[in-house]
Amino acid sequence: MTSSAPLGLQGAYLSGERASHDELRSRLLDVAVNLLVTDGPESLTMRRIATEAGCTTTVIYTMFGNREGLAEALYLEGFERFRRFLEAVPHRGDPFDYLTALGPAYRHACLAEPGYYSLMFERAIPGFEPSERARTLARAALNLLDRAIADCISAGYLVATQPRKVADALWAAAQGAISLERGGHLPDGRTYEAVTTATICCYLVQK
């Protein structure tokens, strides 16, 4: 009768396997989004990605299923990266100061990740439509903004309303300015700051 591996060793092995899997998955997504930026959506074939990443197409099919699965993984990865940008903003004692600090961080995320931005908001892959599940997860990645707004409402800075309502208005204003800036129609972030500030002001408690 053979004995099983000690739980500690088995756990370490499984942890190492997961880390290796996550590292490879991240590398494949990086390769894919870089191809999207440099060579366009036509370059997103399993064979081309495998060649660039130095792996087999079987690995990619196993991880993502097909091209549609890969596109959806890229879509979700983009929102996850944006979430990490927002989470990196240090919390402040004053909730309104924290909310206003999230604005520049969101703009920075959009400009720092042009490939993911184009896929998330500009239909960079023709024909790709994220599933309802993916859309729900994508919006959930920005729940940090909803919570910051809820804290401002509780502290009496913003009018009592649904935080999601304010967050969506702020998101829409931010996206409009960023799209114009990315298109070369705006020279810098001053308009972004103006429209996001104006949107927040619409919900300020009048004192």
Number of C-alpha atoms within 10 A of each C-alpha: 3 4 5 7 9 9 9 9 10 12 12 12 12 12 12 12 12 12 12 12 13 12 11 17 17 14 12 23 19 18 18 25 25 17 20 20 16 10 11 13 16 11 16 20 16 19 15 16 22 18 13 13 18 10 14 13 17 12 15 21 14 9 16 15 12 13 15 15 15 21 23 20 17 22 24 22 18 25 22 17 16 24 20 14 18 22 15 10 15 10 14 11 8 11 20 18 13 19 21 16 16 21 19 17 17 20 19 16 20 22 14 13 14 16 22 27 20 20 23 21 11 12 12 18 17 10 8 15 14 18 10 9 8 15 16 11 15 21 12 15 19 19 16 16 25 19 16 21 27 22 19 22 21 13 13 13 19 22 17 14 12 12 20 15 12 21 22 14 14 19 17 15 19 23 17 13 23 23 18 15 17 15 10 10 11 15 11 14 14 10 17 23 18 13 17 21 16 14 19 17 13 13 15 16 12 9 4
